[in-house]
Amino acid sequence: MSITDIFWFFLVVSSLWPAVQMKMLEAARLNLMRSLEKKRGSRIITLIHRQETMALLGFPLLRYISIEDSEAVLRAIKLTSDDVPIDLILHTPGGLVLASEQITRALIRHPAKVTVFVPHYAMSGGTLLALAADEIVMDENAVLGPVDPQLGQEAAASILTVIEQKDINEIDDKTLISADLARKAISQVKNTVREILTHNSRVDATKADELAELLATGTWTHDYPITVEEARELGLPVSTEMPEEVYKLMNLYRQAVQRRPSVSYIPVPYSKTKRPEAK
């Protein structure tokens, strides 16, 4: 074999290897999901958004809840019998309100138990999905977030604050239009949250109104972390009994590769009675 042949062989293998790796990774994910489904007697659906890298060019891709996601989740729910529980594993910064609401309504219509697992965070639209669950299983350090709508880069509630604090004659038409949209967006999200919480009498109407007002009207900044303790205080059905398989599954969703990792540790359990010793 000549040097030229070796070069072309290396080039072909290098170009195909990322696709082979991805197929192997997908197979490992499906095997672990199937194992967890057998253990829990449920259908596992994952909605995991991590910063991923394109296979060949290495460009990072930011992920969020999209219409394509809602279509896929709705199909999965449609393929699930009414007597089969659904376990949704969530890891997302949020996304489109329309997509989140579609998934949410499909979840609350499913007759069997719906459990949402949050190993790290489910913010904004992710929290909207969590509200639809009969049980929310969170890691002790995981967080949810407010569901107040955003218009572009601005919080809808903040736009309304500008209108309230300034003379209308000093406000330009574009801001007034944005304020009208903001008012409608907040009203729509509040109604959605109220509908989710009152479905099947999960909470009474008064409590649902309080939570909808708290979560949808800009009480906090949009990235405010709602901890396990605070979620329980709000009356949400939160547990911390996270299956080990969920953490293992998260490890199979890789982040964008960096030249130098920002976090390093020895990936084995440590305890006071048994720790690795230097040799």
URVENMO-V644108 format. One line per field, one symbol per residue. phi: phi as a letter, one per 20 degrees, with the letter a starting at -180 (. if undefined). Layout:
BEGIN
phi=???
END
This chain:
BEGIN
phi=.ffffffffffffffeggffgffffffffffffffffffdmceecdcddcfddfgeenffdedbfcffffffffffffedffedfdddedbbeoqffgfffffgffffeffffddddcfcbbelfffgfffeefbdddfgdfcdbfdffddmedfgffffffffedfgfedffffffffffffffffffgfffffffefllgcfffffffffffeddngdffefeefgffffffnefdcdeefffffffffedfeffdfcfeccaefcfdbfebcfdfd
END
